[in-house]
Amino acid sequence: MEKLDKRMEELLQSEGDLTEKQRNILAAATEMFAQKGFAATSTSEIAKRAGVAEGTIFRHYKTKKDLLLSIVSPMMLKMISPFILKDINKVLDQKYERFEDFVRAMIKNRQEFLENNLQVIKVVIQEIPFHPELRDEFIKHVGQKVYQRFLETVQFYQAKGQIADIPPAMVLRYVSSVIIGYFGTKYVLTPEGWDDEKEIDEMIAFLAKGLAPV
């Protein structure tokens, strides 16, 4: 079993209104949802991993879905959102001369964040498509706060003549799809056998060529 992410462990310990059993349940559920996925994980497995009776889980969380939301919603608000916003702003606050340099800095920045918070991010990536509540939480705590800044960054490079004159929101969708696809494949689907530098170089070249002015 993967060791619980350090920041996740610190966050659980900081929640003073949680009992020790609840902390153990949330920690076990996070580990198992990250490893096996929500659908493939049973509450009996979580109980065994947490060292509690299965009935204890249902005394605190009515359903397995409630348990999932109890993990992701607070993490989104207290851990993921602040760290995403803080780290993204480090990149957005700089004006890189070339669009390619900006994309490279953003990829490296996000990769470091993912590797430091991999378990919770795995749960979010795996489960958002199947649970509208999680998507709404992500949009509320993260998406709305960075979307406008990304649009402004796209407009900056369009004004420099480095990106085609198409709607900035469309550019953002294209770039996000490629980068999120890369991270999703690397960290969720096929985590072994990657040459990161080569992959990133090819991805940036692909985006720069595809978005270049005609």
ZIQUI-V480620 format. One record per run of one state. SS is the DSSP state (H for helix, E for strand, L for the rest). FROM is the first residue (numbers start at 1). LEN is the number of residues. If there is no record, write none. Layout:
# ZIQUI-V480620
ss=SS from=FROM len=LEN
ss=SS from=FROM len=LEN
This chain:
# ZIQUI-V480620
ss=L from=1 len=5
ss=H from=6 len=9
ss=L from=15 len=5
ss=H from=20 len=17
ss=L from=37 len=6
ss=H from=43 len=8
ss=L from=51 len=3
ss=H from=54 len=7
ss=L from=61 len=3
ss=H from=64 len=29
ss=L from=93 len=6
ss=H from=99 len=18
ss=L from=117 len=1
ss=H from=118 len=11
ss=L from=129 len=3
ss=H from=132 len=28
ss=L from=160 len=8
ss=H from=168 len=22
ss=L from=190 len=6
ss=H from=196 len=16
ss=L from=212 len=3
